[in-house]
Amino acid sequence: MSTAKGGGNAGEGNGGAASGKGKRSRAGGTSGMPSGAPAAPPAGSVPAAPLTVGRVGIYVLLLVAGVLVAGAGTLVQAAWFPGGLALALAGVGGLFYGGGRVTGTSAGVLVPGAAWLVTVFLLLSNVRPEGDFLFGAGLGSYIFLLGGIVVAVICATAQQMRPTGVRPGRVGG
């Protein structure tokens, strides 16, 4: 037998909400919430950033920057071997880290990372029939290729682990 406060018996399930009587449940649930009220996201989940025209423009700029950094890094790492390699990897890391910070999402790292990867591996590493190529068979080329991938993975992982919406402050107070 059901009471007016929604206590209900075990056979009613969610306090009579399924029967359409509009009773609230004490066990939680959303049957008593107004239909226009937004549901609170589960604890620990980060809401996705809305896709606006400005955000799409930032992603397009990051895509172009990924292609340009790949081309410049390819030329610089081979020209001045130890310093050029460090400069090329620093440029890649700056692009990926900056993209993640500007957009606040992991897509800010993945978009220039994908552009860099496609440019370096598919467009610049091909050997033409005439024998022209940009990547030599040296250690610096392999460090640049693998190092860029490692930097992209590190930046994407760090972006996912960064708490969003939490203001810095004192612990415990």
RODRENLUM-312438 format. One line per 8 residues: number of its first residue (from 1); their letters; for each residue x, y, z of N, C-alpha, C, CB. Coordinates in steps of 0.05 Angstrom, whole numbers, plus 5000, padded with zeros to 4 digits. Glycine has a CB too. Layout:
% RODRENLUM-312438
NUM	A	X:Y:Z:X:Y:Z:X:Y:Z:X:Y:Z; ...
END
This chain:
% RODRENLUM-312438
1	MSTAKGGG	5017:4977:5000:5000:5000:5000:5018:5025:5000:4981:5000:5024; 5011:5044:4984:5027:5068:4980:5017:5090:4998:5027:5077:4951; 5036:5107:5008:5028:5130:5024:5029:5155:5008:5046:5133:5049; 5019:5177:5018:5019:5202:5003:5047:5215:5000:5000:5222:5016; 5065:5207:5017:5092:5218:5016:5110:5204:4996:5105:5218:5044; 5101:5183:4984:5117:5170:4963:5134:5148:4975:5134:5190:4949; 5128:5138:4999:5144:5117:5010:5141:5091:4994:5136:5112:5039; 5116:5084:4988:5110:5062:4971:5120:5035:4981:5122:5067:4944
9	NAGEGNGG	5111:5014:4968:5121:4988:4975:5141:4979:4954:5098:4967:4977; 5153:4957:4957:5174:4948:4939:5164:4942:4912:5188:4923:4951; 5139:4936:4908:5128:4929:4882:5124:4953:4864:5102:4915:4886; 5125:4978:4875:5120:5001:4858:5145:5010:4844:5109:5023:4874; 5168:5001:4852:5193:5009:4838:5202:5037:4846:5189:5008:4808; 5198:5057:4829:5208:5084:4834:5187:5102:4846:5219:5096:4808; 5173:5093:4867:5154:5110:4881:5130:5117:4864:5168:5135:4889; 5122:5100:4846:5098:5105:4831:5102:5121:4806:5078:5117:4848
17	AASGKGKR	5127:5128:4800:5132:5144:4776:5125:5130:4751:5162:5153:4775; 5128:5104:4750:5121:5089:4726:5091:5087:4722:5133:5061:4728; 5076:5090:4744:5047:5088:4741:5035:5114:4732:5034:5078:4766; 5051:5136:4731:5041:5161:4721:5027:5178:4742:5023:5156:4699; 5028:5171:4768:5015:5186:4788:5030:5211:4797:5009:5168:4812; 5056:5214:4788:5071:5238:4794:5082:5239:4822:5055:5262:4790; 5085:5216:4835:5095:5216:4862:5126:5217:4861:5086:5190:4877; 5137:5229:4881:5166:5231:4883:5177:5207:4898:5175:5257:4897
25	SRAGGTSG	5201:5201:4891:5215:5178:4904:5236:5189:4923:5229:5160:4883; 5238:5176:4946:5259:5183:4965:5286:5171:4958:5251:5175:4993; 5286:5152:4940:5311:5138:4933:5327:5153:4912:5304:5111:4923; 5320:5178:4905:5335:5192:4885:5319:5192:4859:5363:5180:4881; 5332:5189:4837:5319:5188:4812:5311:5216:4803:5294:5170:4813; 5302:5219:4779:5295:5245:4768:5265:5247:4762:5311:5250:4742; 5248:5229:4773:5220:5231:4767:5207:5255:4778:5206:5206:4776; 5218:5267:4800:5206:5290:4812:5217:5316:4802:5209:5289:4842
33	MPSGAPAA	5237:5316:4784:5248:5340:4773:5231:5352:4752:5276:5335:4762; 5230:5379:4750:5215:5391:4728:5227:5384:4702:5214:5422:4732; 5211:5383:4681:5220:5374:4655:5241:5393:4643:5197:5370:4636; 5240:5419:4650:5258:5438:4638:5285:5440:4652:5245:5465:4637; 5288:5428:4676:5313:5431:4691:5334:5413:4680:5308:5424:4721; 5358:5424:4676:5380:5407:4666:5390:5387:4687:5404:5424:4656; 5396:5364:4678:5406:5343:4697:5435:5350:4703:5403:5315:4685; 5443:5346:4728:5471:5350:4735:5489:5328:4724:5474:5352:4766
41	PPAGSVPA	5512:5336:4713:5530:5315:4702:5541:5298:4724:5553:5328:4686; 5546:5272:4718:5557:5255:4739:5584:5265:4749:5561:5226:4727; 5590:5258:4774:5615:5268:4786:5639:5257:4770:5616:5259:4815; 5658:5275:4766:5683:5267:4752:5682:5270:4722:5689:5238:4758; 5659:5276:4711:5658:5279:4682:5662:5309:4675:5631:5269:4670; 5675:5314:4653:5680:5341:4644:5661:5347:4620:5710:5345:4636; 5645:5368:4622:5627:5373:4599:5643:5382:4575:5607:5395:4606; 5633:5373:4552:5647:5379:4526:5644:5409:4520:5636:5362:4503
49	APLTVGRV	5665:5420:4508:5663:5448:4500:5646:5451:4476:5692:5460:4494; 5629:5472:4475:5611:5475:4452:5627:5482:4427:5590:5497:4457; 5618:5473:4404:5631:5478:4379:5620:5503:4367:5628:5453:4359; 5635:5525:4368:5627:5551:4358:5643:5558:4333:5629:5573:4380; 5636:5580:4320:5651:5588:4297:5679:5596:4304:5636:5612:4283; 5683:5609:4327:5710:5616:4336:5727:5592:4342:5708:5633:4360; 5715:5571:4354:5730:5547:4361:5738:5532:4335:5713:5529:4379; 5720:5532:4315:5727:5519:4290:5749:5534:4276:5702:5518:4271
57	GIYVLLLV	5749:5561:4278:5770:5577:4267:5797:5571:4280:5764:5606:4270; 5797:5567:4307:5821:5560:4321:5832:5533:4312:5816:5560:4352; 5814:5514:4309:5822:5488:4300:5834:5489:4271:5799:5468:4300; 5823:5505:4254:5834:5508:4227:5862:5521:4228:5815:5525:4209; 5865:5541:4245:5892:5553:4249:5912:5533:4260:5890:5578:4267; 5903:5517:4279:5921:5496:4290:5928:5475:4269:5907:5483:4314; 5909:5469:4251:5915:5450:4229:5936:5461:4211:5889:5444:4214; 5933:5487:4203:5953:5499:4185:5980:5502:4199:5943:5527:4176
65	AGVLVAGA	5979:5509:4225:6004:5511:4240:6018:5484:4243:5999:5523:4268; 6003:5462:4245:6015:5436:4246:6029:5429:4221:5993:5415:4252; 6018:5436:4198:6031:5431:4172:6056:5448:4170:6012:5437:4149; 6055:5473:4178:6078:5491:4175:6101:5483:4194:6070:5520:4181; 6094:5475:4219:6114:5466:4238:6127:5440:4228:6102:5462:4266; 6112:5423:4216:6123:5398:4205:6143:5404:4183:6101:5380:4195; 6136:5422:4165:6155:5429:4143:6180:5443:4153:6141:5446:4123; 6176:5462:4172:6199:5476:4182:6217:5458:4199:6190:5500:4199
73	GTLVQAAW	6205:5441:4215:6220:5422:4231:6236:5402:4215:6202:5407:4250; 6224:5394:4193:6238:5375:4175:6263:5387:4164:6219:5366:4152; 6261:5413:4156:6285:5426:4144:6305:5434:4166:6276:5451:4129; 6296:5443:4189:6314:5452:4210:6329:5430:4223:6299:5468:4230; 6316:5407:4228:6329:5385:4242:6352:5373:4226:6309:5364:4249; 6351:5375:4200:6372:5364:4184:6394:5385:4179:6361:5354:4158; 6387:5410:4180:6407:5431:4173:6427:5435:4196:6393:5457:4167; 6418:5438:4220:6436:5442:4243:6432:5420:4262:6431:5470:4257
81	FPGGLALA	6447:5398:4259:6439:5373:4272:6433:5374:4302:6460:5354:4268; 6451:5379:4319:6442:5376:4347:6423:5398:4355:6466:5375:4366; 6430:5423:4348:6413:5446:4356:6387:5447:4340:6428:5472:4353; 6388:5441:4315:6364:5441:4298:6344:5420:4306:6372:5437:4269; 6354:5397:4314:6335:5376:4324:6321:5385:4349:6351:5350:4329; 6336:5397:4368:6324:5407:4393:6304:5429:4387:6346:5417:4412; 6311:5447:4368:6293:5469:4361:6268:5458:4348:6308:5488:4342; 6271:5438:4330:6247:5427:4317:6229:5413:4337:6256:5407:4295
89	LAGVGGLF	6240:5398:4355:6223:5385:4375:6211:5405:4395:6240:5364:4391; 6225:5427:4401:6214:5448:4418:6190:5461:4404:6235:5468:4426; 6193:5466:4378:6171:5477:4362:6147:5459:4362:6180:5483:4334; 6151:5433:4359:6129:5414:4359:6115:5414:4386:6139:5386:4352; 6132:5413:4407:6121:5413:4434:6106:5439:4441:6143:5409:4455; 6116:5462:4432:6103:5487:4436:6076:5488:4422:6120:5510:4427; 6075:5478:4398:6050:5478:4383:6029:5460:4397:6054:5468:4354; 6037:5436:4404:6018:5418:4417:6008:5428:4444:6030:5390:4419
97	YGGGRVTG	6027:5437:4460:6020:5447:4487:6003:5472:4484:6045:5453:4503; 6010:5490:4467:5995:5515:4463:5967:5510:4452:6010:5533:4444; 5965:5490:4434:5938:5484:4424:5920:5473:4445:5941:5463:4401; 5931:5457:4463:5915:5446:4485:5907:5468:4505:5931:5425:4500; 5925:5487:4510:5919:5509:4528:5899:5529:4517:5945:5523:4536; 5901:5534:4491:5884:5554:4478:5855:5543:4477:5893:5561:4450; 5852:5519:4469:5825:5508:4467:5814:5496:4493:5824:5487:4445; 5832:5487:4510:5822:5475:4535:5812:5447:4531:5801:5492:4547
105	TSAGVLVP	5816:5435:4508:5807:5408:4503:5831:5392:4491:5783:5407:4483; 5827:5366:4492:5848:5349:4480:5848:5350:4450:5845:5320:4489; 5826:5360:4438:5825:5363:4409:5845:5385:4400:5797:5370:4400; 5851:5404:4418:5871:5424:4412:5899:5413:4409:5871:5445:4434; 5903:5389:4420:5929:5376:4416:5927:5357:4392:5937:5360:4441; 5904:5344:4389:5901:5323:4369:5899:5335:4340:5876:5307:4374; 5887:5358:4337:5885:5369:4310:5912:5377:4298:5866:5394:4311; 5929:5393:4312:5955:5398:4301:5973:5373:4300:5970:5420:4316
113	GAAWLVTV	5968:5354:4319:5983:5330:4319:5978:5312:4295:5977:5314:4345; 5952:5311:4288:5945:5296:4264:5956:5309:4239:5914:5293:4262; 5954:5336:4238:5965:5350:4215:5995:5346:4212:5959:5380:4216; 6009:5347:4235:6038:5343:4235:6045:5315:4226:6050:5348:4263; 6030:5295:4237:6035:5267:4230:6031:5262:4201:6017:5249:4247; 6009:5271:4190:6003:5266:4161:6024:5280:4144:5975:5276:4154; 6031:5305:4151:6050:5320:4135:6078:5306:4135:6053:5348:4145; 6087:5299:4159:6114:5287:4161:6115:5259:4149:6122:5287:4191
121	FLLLSNVR	6097:5243:4156:6099:5215:4147:6089:5210:4119:6083:5197:4166; 6068:5224:4110:6057:5218:4084:6067:5237:4062:6027:5219:4085; 6070:5262:4069:6077:5282:4048:6107:5287:4045:6064:5307:4053; 6121:5288:4068:6150:5296:4067:6169:5273:4067:6156:5314:4090; 6160:5249:4075:6179:5227:4076:6179:5210:4051:6173:5209:4100; 6163:5217:4031:6163:5202:4006:6188:5209:3990:6138:5209:3990; 6199:5189:3977:6222:5193:3960:6211:5195:3931:6243:5169:3962; 6218:5216:3918:6209:5220:3890:6224:5202:3871:6212:5249:3882
129	PEGDFLFG	6214:5197:3847:6228:5180:3828:6256:5191:3820:6211:5177:3803; 6259:5217:3822:6284:5229:3815:6305:5225:3837:6281:5259:3810; 6297:5215:3860:6315:5211:3882:6315:5233:3903:6342:5207:3872; 6298:5253:3900:6297:5275:3919:6282:5266:3944:6283:5300:3907; 6293:5275:3967:6279:5269:3992:6287:5290:4013:6286:5241:4002; 6271:5293:4034:6277:5312:4055:6289:5299:4080:6252:5327:4063; 6282:5274:4084:6292:5259:4107:6315:5241:4099:6270:5243:4121; 6338:5245:4111:6360:5227:4106:6357:5202:4124:6387:5241:4111
137	AGLGSYIF	6375:5184:4121:6374:5159:4136:6390:5161:4161:6383:5135:4119; 6391:5185:4173:6408:5189:4197:6391:5187:4223:6420:5217:4196; 6406:5188:4245:6393:5185:4271:6375:5209:4277:6415:5182:4293; 6383:5233:4268:6367:5257:4274:6339:5255:4262:6381:5281:4263; 6336:5244:4238:6310:5241:4226:6292:5223:4241:6313:5231:4197; 6303:5201:4251:6287:5182:4266:6279:5193:4293:6302:5155:4269; 6298:5208:4305:6291:5221:4331:6269:5242:4328:6317:5233:4344; 6271:5257:4306:6250:5277:4300:6223:5263:4296:6257:5294:4276
145	LLGGIVVA	6222:5242:4281:6196:5228:4275:6185:5216:4301:6200:5207:4254; 6201:5201:4315:6190:5188:4339:6187:5208:4362:6209:5165:4348; 6205:5227:4364:6203:5247:4385:6178:5264:4382:6227:5265:4385; 6170:5271:4358:6146:5286:4353:6121:5271:4362:6143:5294:4324; 6121:5245:4356:6098:5229:4365:6097:5227:4395:6100:5200:4352; 6120:5223:4408:6121:5222:4437:6111:5248:4449:6149:5215:4447; 6120:5270:4439:6112:5296:4449:6081:5300:4446:6126:5319:4435; 6070:5291:4424:6041:5294:4419:6026:5277:4440:6034:5285:4391
153	VICATAQQ	6036:5253:4445:6022:5235:4464:6024:5247:4492:6034:5207:4464; 6047:5257:4500:6051:5269:4526:6032:5293:4530:6080:5277:4531; 6031:5310:4510:6014:5334:4512:5984:5327:4512:6019:5353:4488; 5976:5307:4497:5948:5299:4497:5940:5286:4523:5942:5279:4474; 5958:5270:4535:5953:5258:4560:5952:5278:4583:5974:5236:4567; 5970:5297:4582:5971:5318:4602:5946:5336:4601:5996:5336:4599; 5936:5340:4577:5911:5356:4573:5887:5341:4585:5907:5362:4544; 5886:5315:4582:5863:5300:4593:5864:5298:4623:5863:5272:4581
161	MRPTGVRP	5888:5299:4635:5891:5297:4664:5888:5323:4678:5918:5285:4670; 5889:5346:4664:5887:5372:4676:5858:5377:4685:5895:5394:4656; 5854:5384:4711:5827:5389:4720:5817:5415:4708:5826:5391:4751; 5793:5415:4699:5781:5439:4687:5760:5450:4706:5769:5434:4659; 5758:5475:4708:5737:5487:4725:5745:5488:4755:5712:5473:4722; 5768:5480:4762:5777:5480:4790:5795:5504:4794:5791:5453:4798; 5788:5521:4812:5804:5545:4817:5826:5538:4837:5787:5568:4827; 5850:5549:4832:5871:5544:4852:5865:5558:4878:5898:5553:4841
169	GRVGG	5872:5546:4899:5867:5558:4925:5880:5542:4947:5837:5561:4930; 5873:5548:4971:5885:5534:4994:5872:5507:4996:5880:5550:5020; 5888:5488:5006:5877:5462:5011:5863:5462:5038:5900:5441:5011; 5838:5452:5038:5823:5450:5062:5809:5476:5071:5841:5442:5084; 5807:5495:5053:5794:5518:5063:5786:5538:5044:5809:5531:5083
END
